[in-house]
Amino acid sequence: MGFSFWSFLVALACSGLFIFGLSLFRKQVMLSGKYGAFALIFVCLLCILRIFFFYDFSFSTGIRLHGFYAVFSDFILATAPDLQDWLCSPWQLFLILWGIGAVWKSAVFFRRYHVFHRELRRFPSYRPDQIEKVSARLSQDFRWKMTCAVLCVPGIQTPGGIGLFHKKILLPDCAYSDQELYYILAHEYSHFHNGDLFLKFFVQICCCIFWWFPLIRILQKQIAQAAEIRCDLTVAEHIPAVVLPEYMEILVKILRQASQSDQNSFYPMATLLENTSEETVMERFQILARKNKTGSVKMILFSAAAVVFFFSSYLFLPIPAYDPPMEDIEEGGAEYVDPNQSWLYRKGDRYYVVINGEETDPVSEASLPIFLEAGLPLKEEFSETE
């Protein structure tokens, strides 16, 4: 029991299967609605939890693997006789580098996040009169308590929201009409309402901790896209269906204005266009235009399947297996048994065993179960030609 190298390998393999399954099913109809976006986020979080919690429980069944797996384990753990003089095993070295990298990445992230927040103090509010008028309309339509600062930040290309407790909406230094500002603020308020800023902050920290695991970035993009889909559908629930094309037009306009640079990716900020690629925006358009809501039953089945796989992944643990050296067998007075040339056979009322092609003495009834449990096949009779 405990955290081990072998349980760590299982966690990586299961997380890879999680991500592979998400890449297959994320664009299916069952995952396209608001419930589907929630299910996708839930499964992504399960995947992250599986990477974190690589624990070997007492109920885990060991699967003994020979050959390369055993040699690889010997090298990584430095348990082979010719490797035991190493001051540090490759596994220990990896854990040390992992810890140093995680601390460094996290420190850099928090420092840049703090510096960016501090720099926001010098930016002015975005057109207070217009913001007050549009916010009043939003409060009436959405019935949410919306109190956050709206700043004009010249250095960004797309509108976005930032802050876990002191929430702020950041707008580029450009003019928006009242209707455009209405949809932009509605989108950002939806991010705050859905708790997406906490989710993005958590995932960003996970990326800092697992800096060496490239698949964690795929999960980050999956969660970001699912959050944007859920946010779009949240907005769609509070506005008439006939004005949805206007909301989509705003996305297209901002997509054209957005730069391909990734300058703001270092902090967890929920933007109107999390990914400015045409494919991801088209996916959001298709989901909004579909107008059908994914049923909760499908979401529950998808999430339940992920939970079953999550707990089942702890049932088995591959461990290295080794065959004793032939010299140890011979020195101990034992004989190597070739499973391809050894079997049991019955003659009359008695059983006989053939070891390496040679017939031996009859087998007693007491010892017969031992040979059967050892895996020797049982034949009807012994033939000299076999």
TITITI-421380 format. One record per residue (C-alpha): residue in one letter; x, y, z. Coordinates in steps of 0.05 Angstrom, whole numbers, plus 5000, padded with zeros to 4 digits. Each point is the difference from the previous one (the first is absolute). Layout:
% residues N
<'A' <X Y Z>>
...
END
This chain:
% residues 386
<'M' <5000 5000 5000>>
<'G' <5022 5071 4988>>
<'F' <5026 5043 4943>>
<'S' <5047 4960 4957>>
<'F' <5033 5002 4932>>
<'W' <4954 4946 4973>>
<'S' <4936 5035 5023>>
<'F' <5028 5064 4968>>
<'L' <5006 4963 4933>>
<'V' <4928 4976 5006>>
<'A' <4977 5072 5014>>
<'L' <5035 5025 4938>>
<'A' <4970 4944 4957>>
<'C' <4930 5011 5027>>
<'S' <5004 5075 4991>>
<'G' <5022 4989 4928>>
<'L' <4939 4955 4989>>
<'F' <4956 5054 5031>>
<'I' <5027 5052 4952>>
<'F' <4994 4952 4941>>
<'G' <4927 4988 5018>>
<'L' <4987 5074 5006>>
<'S' <5029 5013 4931>>
<'L' <4953 4947 4971>>
<'F' <4936 5021 5035>>
<'R' <5005 5075 5014>>
<'K' <4969 5021 4934>>
<'Q' <4944 4949 5001>>
<'V' <4928 5023 5008>>
<'M' <4997 4975 5071>>
<'L' <5055 5049 5020>>
<'S' <4978 5060 4960>>
<'G' <4949 5032 5046>>
<'K' <5006 5032 5068>>
<'Y' <4995 4934 5036>>
<'G' <5052 4972 4953>>
<'A' <5048 5057 5015>>
<'F' <4991 4987 5075>>
<'A' <5014 4926 4989>>
<'L' <5062 5016 4960>>
<'I' <5027 5045 5055>>
<'F' <4984 4946 5052>>
<'V' <5037 4946 4962>>
<'C' <5060 5046 4990>>
<'L' <5003 5013 5075>>
<'L' <4997 4924 5012>>
<'C' <5059 4993 4953>>
<'I' <5040 5052 5039>>
<'L' <4982 4966 5065>>
<'R' <5024 4933 4973>>
<'I' <5067 5031 4982>>
<'F' <5007 5030 5070>>
<'F' <4978 4939 5040>>
<'F' <5045 4944 4976>>
<'Y' <4989 4956 5061>>
<'D' <5007 4924 5008>>
<'F' <4942 4975 5042>>
<'S' <4999 4934 5038>>
<'F' <4945 4972 4955>>
<'S' <5042 5011 4937>>
<'T' <5018 4935 4965>>
<'G' <5071 4995 4976>>
<'I' <5011 4979 4927>>
<'R' <5069 4970 4993>>
<'L' <5036 5021 4936>>
<'H' <5066 4970 4977>>
<'G' <5050 5022 4948>>
<'F' <5009 5074 4983>>
<'Y' <4954 5025 5055>>
<'A' <5043 4967 5053>>
<'V' <5065 5025 4969>>
<'F' <4971 5070 4994>>
<'S' <4977 4999 5073>>
<'D' <5070 4978 5022>>
<'F' <5031 5058 4963>>
<'I' <4952 5053 5024>>
<'L' <5002 4978 5072>>
<'A' <5074 4979 4997>>
<'T' <4984 4933 5032>>
<'A' <5045 4957 4956>>
<'P' <5066 4978 5032>>
<'D' <5042 5041 4951>>
<'L' <4959 5063 5013>>
<'Q' <4994 4999 5076>>
<'D' <5063 5042 5009>>
<'W' <4966 5060 4967>>
<'L' <4993 5059 5047>>
<'C' <4931 5016 4972>>
<'S' <4953 4956 4959>>
<'P' <4969 5029 4936>>
<'W' <4932 4998 5035>>
<'Q' <5026 5041 5059>>
<'L' <5034 5048 4952>>
<'F' <4935 5008 4962>>
<'L' <4962 5015 5064>>
<'I' <5052 5053 5020>>
<'L' <4997 5034 4932>>
<'W' <4924 4996 5000>>
<'G' <4997 5034 5068>>
<'I' <5049 5055 4981>>
<'G' <4964 5012 4934>>
<'A' <4932 5003 5033>>
<'V' <5023 5050 5052>>
<'W' <5034 5043 4947>>
<'K' <4940 4999 4952>>
<'S' <4951 5016 5056>>
<'A' <5043 5057 5026>>
<'V' <5006 5030 4931>>
<'F' <4925 4995 4989>>
<'F' <4981 5032 5066>>
<'R' <5051 5055 4991>>
<'R' <4975 5018 4930>>
<'Y' <4928 4995 5023>>
<'H' <5015 5048 5058>>
<'V' <5038 5048 4955>>
<'F' <4944 5001 4949>>
<'H' <4948 5014 5055>>
<'R' <5043 5056 5027>>
<'E' <5007 5031 4931>>
<'L' <4924 5001 4992>>
<'R' <4996 5055 5051>>
<'R' <5026 5051 4951>>
<'F' <4947 4986 4947>>
<'P' <4938 5044 4998>>
<'S' <4928 4976 5001>>
<'Y' <4968 4986 4933>>
<'R' <4949 5055 4983>>
<'P' <4964 5001 5068>>
<'D' <4935 5030 4972>>
<'Q' <4994 4947 4947>>
<'I' <5019 4944 5048>>
<'E' <4948 5023 5051>>
<'K' <4945 5002 4948>>
<'V' <5016 4931 4971>>
<'S' <5010 4968 5069>>
<'A' <4932 5024 5022>>
<'R' <4969 4966 4939>>
<'L' <5039 4936 5014>>
<'S' <4978 4998 5073>>
<'Q' <4928 5005 4977>>
<'D' <5006 4946 4947>>
<'F' <5045 4950 5037>>
<'R' <4977 5015 5071>>
<'W' <5072 4993 5026>>
<'K' <5035 5045 5048>>
<'M' <5056 5028 4956>>
<'T' <5051 5041 5037>>
<'C' <5070 5001 4971>>
<'A' <5047 5051 4971>>
<'V' <5004 5008 4924>>
<'L' <5068 5026 4977>>
<'C' <5028 5023 4934>>
<'V' <5065 4963 4987>>
<'P' <5035 5020 4935>>
<'G' <5048 4940 5000>>
<'I' <4948 4945 4990>>
<'Q' <4966 4978 4936>>
<'T' <4936 4968 5027>>
<'P' <4953 5016 5058>>
<'G' <5010 4957 5061>>
<'G' <4985 4991 5074>>
<'I' <5052 4990 5055>>
<'G' <5000 4993 5075>>
<'L' <4977 4948 5050>>
<'F' <4973 5047 5053>>
<'H' <5013 5070 4972>>
<'K' <4968 4990 4932>>
<'K' <5017 5044 4942>>
<'I' <4979 5002 4927>>
<'L' <5054 5023 4952>>
<'L' <4983 5032 4934>>
<'P' <5046 5019 4943>>
<'D' <5009 5074 4985>>
<'C' <4947 5003 4945>>
<'A' <4929 5025 4994>>
<'Y' <4941 4953 5008>>
<'S' <4928 5015 4988>>
<'D' <4950 4990 5056>>
<'Q' <4976 4934 4969>>
<'E' <5070 4974 4990>>
<'L' <5019 5019 5071>>
<'Y' <4936 4966 5024>>
<'Y' <5020 4933 4971>>
<'I' <5073 5006 5022>>
<'L' <4981 5015 5072>>
<'A' <4947 4946 5000>>
<'H' <5053 4950 4979>>
<'E' <5050 5021 5053>>
<'Y' <4947 5003 5054>>
<'S' <4981 4928 4981>>
<'H' <5072 4979 5011>>
<'F' <4997 5029 5070>>
<'H' <4932 4969 5012>>
<'N' <5024 4931 4979>>
<'G' <5063 5003 5042>>
<'D' <5046 4993 4939>>
<'L' <5054 5044 5030>>
<'F' <5010 4952 5058>>
<'L' <5001 4942 4951>>
<'K' <5052 5033 4955>>
<'F' <5043 5019 5060>>
<'F' <5000 4928 5025>>
<'V' <5017 4972 4932>>
<'Q' <5056 5050 4991>>
<'I' <5031 4978 5066>>
<'C' <4994 4928 4977>>
<'C' <5038 5018 4937>>
<'C' <5055 5031 5044>>
<'I' <5004 4937 5043>>
<'F' <5000 4951 4941>>
<'W' <5044 5043 4956>>
<'W' <5033 4939 4970>>
<'F' <4935 4966 4978>>
<'P' <4980 5027 4931>>
<'L' <4930 4970 5002>>
<'I' <4980 5047 5058>>
<'R' <5000 5057 4949>>
<'I' <4950 4961 4958>>
<'L' <4955 4994 5061>>
<'Q' <5008 5075 5012>>
<'K' <4975 5015 4929>>
<'Q' <4943 4950 5008>>
<'I' <4977 5033 5065>>
<'A' <5007 5070 4971>>
<'Q' <4957 4982 4939>>
<'A' <4948 4965 5043>>
<'A' <4996 5061 5045>>
<'E' <4990 5046 4940>>
<'I' <4945 4955 4973>>
<'R' <4965 4999 5068>>
<'C' <5007 5075 5004>>
<'D' <4970 5011 4930>>
<'L' <4941 4956 5018>>
<'T' <4991 5038 5066>>
<'V' <4995 5064 4960>>
<'A' <4952 4967 4951>>
<'E' <4953 4981 5057>>
<'H' <4990 5074 5019>>
<'I' <4993 5032 4931>>
<'P' <4947 4988 4947>>
<'A' <5018 4949 4947>>
<'V' <4989 5051 4944>>
<'V' <5059 5042 5023>>
<'L' <5050 4942 5005>>
<'P' <5028 5018 4931>>
<'E' <5020 5068 5028>>
<'Y' <5038 4966 5056>>
<'M' <5036 4956 4948>>
<'E' <5017 5061 4959>>
<'I' <5035 5030 5061>>
<'L' <5043 4937 5004>>
<'V' <5018 5006 4927>>
<'K' <5018 5074 5007>>
<'I' <5045 4987 5059>>
<'L' <5031 4941 4965>>
<'R' <5020 5045 4943>>
<'Q' <5029 5051 5048>>
<'A' <5037 4950 5042>>
<'S' <5074 4990 4989>>
<'Q' <5029 4930 4994>>
<'S' <5048 5016 5056>>
<'D' <4992 4963 5066>>
<'Q' <5024 5056 5045>>
<'N' <4946 4993 5053>>
<'S' <5002 4925 5009>>
<'F' <5042 5002 5063>>
<'Y' <4943 5020 5046>>
<'P' <4932 4967 5009>>
<'M' <4956 5050 4964>>
<'A' <4934 4980 4969>>
<'T' <4996 5034 4932>>
<'L' <4944 5007 4951>>
<'L' <5043 4960 4951>>
<'E' <5041 4951 5041>>
<'N' <5028 4971 4936>>
<'T' <4999 5043 4939>>
<'S' <5005 4942 4951>>
<'E' <4944 4997 4949>>
<'E' <4985 4927 5017>>
<'T' <4984 5012 5073>>
<'V' <4957 5062 4985>>
<'M' <4962 4961 4947>>
<'E' <4987 4945 5051>>
<'R' <4969 5051 5047>>
<'F' <4957 5027 4943>>
<'Q' <4975 4930 4982>>
<'I' <4981 4986 5072>>
<'L' <4963 5066 5007>>
<'A' <4964 4990 4934>>
<'R' <4980 4929 5016>>
<'K' <4954 5024 5055>>
<'N' <4990 4930 5027>>
<'K' <5018 4986 5073>>
<'T' <5038 4938 5018>>
<'G' <4961 4957 5048>>
<'S' <5023 4990 5071>>
<'V' <4995 4924 4992>>
<'K' <5055 4999 4948>>
<'M' <5043 5045 5042>>
<'I' <4990 4955 5060>>
<'L' <5017 4937 4960>>
<'F' <5063 5033 4971>>
<'S' <5022 5024 5069>>
<'A' <4984 4933 5033>>
<'A' <5042 4963 4948>>
<'A' <5058 5047 5016>>
<'V' <4991 4988 5075>>
<'V' <4999 4924 4990>>
<'F' <5064 5004 4959>>
<'F' <5032 5045 5052>>
<'F' <4989 4951 5058>>
<'S' <5013 4939 4957>>
<'S' <5069 5027 4983>>
<'Y' <5021 4987 5072>>
<'L' <4982 4926 4998>>
<'F' <5063 4977 4963>>
<'L' <5073 5017 5007>>
<'P' <5054 4974 4953>>
<'I' <5061 4979 5038>>
<'P' <5066 4971 4975>>
<'A' <5010 4924 5002>>
<'Y' <5066 4964 4996>>
<'D' <5019 4928 4983>>
<'P' <5053 4969 5045>>
<'P' <5068 4990 4966>>
<'M' <5012 4930 4973>>
<'E' <5063 4992 5042>>
<'D' <4959 5011 5063>>
<'I' <4951 4946 4978>>
<'E' <5055 4950 4984>>
<'E' <5039 5013 5064>>
<'G' <4937 4989 5041>>
<'G' <4991 4931 4970>>
<'A' <4938 5021 4961>>
<'E' <4985 4988 4928>>
<'Y' <4974 5051 4950>>
<'V' <4931 4981 4974>>
<'D' <4984 5017 4928>>
<'P' <4925 5015 4999>>
<'N' <4997 4980 4926>>
<'Q' <5027 4930 5014>>
<'S' <4966 4984 5066>>
<'W' <4930 4975 5014>>
<'L' <4957 4952 5040>>
<'Y' <4967 4938 4970>>
<'R' <4954 4946 5026>>
<'K' <5011 4925 4992>>
<'G' <4945 4958 5031>>
<'D' <4985 5024 5069>>
<'R' <5068 5034 5010>>
<'Y' <5031 5066 4978>>
<'Y' <5070 5010 4974>>
<'V' <5041 5062 4987>>
<'V' <5047 5013 4941>>
<'I' <5057 5048 5016>>
<'N' <5039 5028 4940>>
<'G' <4975 4943 4956>>
<'E' <5019 4944 5048>>
<'E' <4950 4958 5039>>
<'T' <5009 4999 5076>>
<'D' <4969 4961 5057>>
<'P' <4925 4998 5012>>
<'V' <4970 5061 5033>>
<'S' <4964 4991 5066>>
<'E' <4930 5027 5011>>
<'A' <5027 5049 5052>>
<'S' <5051 5031 4952>>
<'L' <4955 5001 4939>>
<'P' <4967 5068 5017>>
<'I' <5069 5031 5006>>
<'F' <5018 4982 4929>>
<'L' <4933 5023 4974>>
<'E' <5006 5068 5036>>
<'A' <5070 5007 4970>>
<'G' <4967 5001 4932>>
<'L' <5021 4932 4972>>
<'P' <4950 4977 4947>>
<'L' <4962 4935 5010>>
<'K' <5000 4950 4942>>
<'E' <4965 4934 4992>>
<'E' <5062 4958 4986>>
<'F' <5075 5005 4988>>
<'S' <5025 4990 4929>>
<'E' <5074 4987 4983>>
<'T' <4992 5044 4939>>
<'E' <4981 5063 5039>>
END
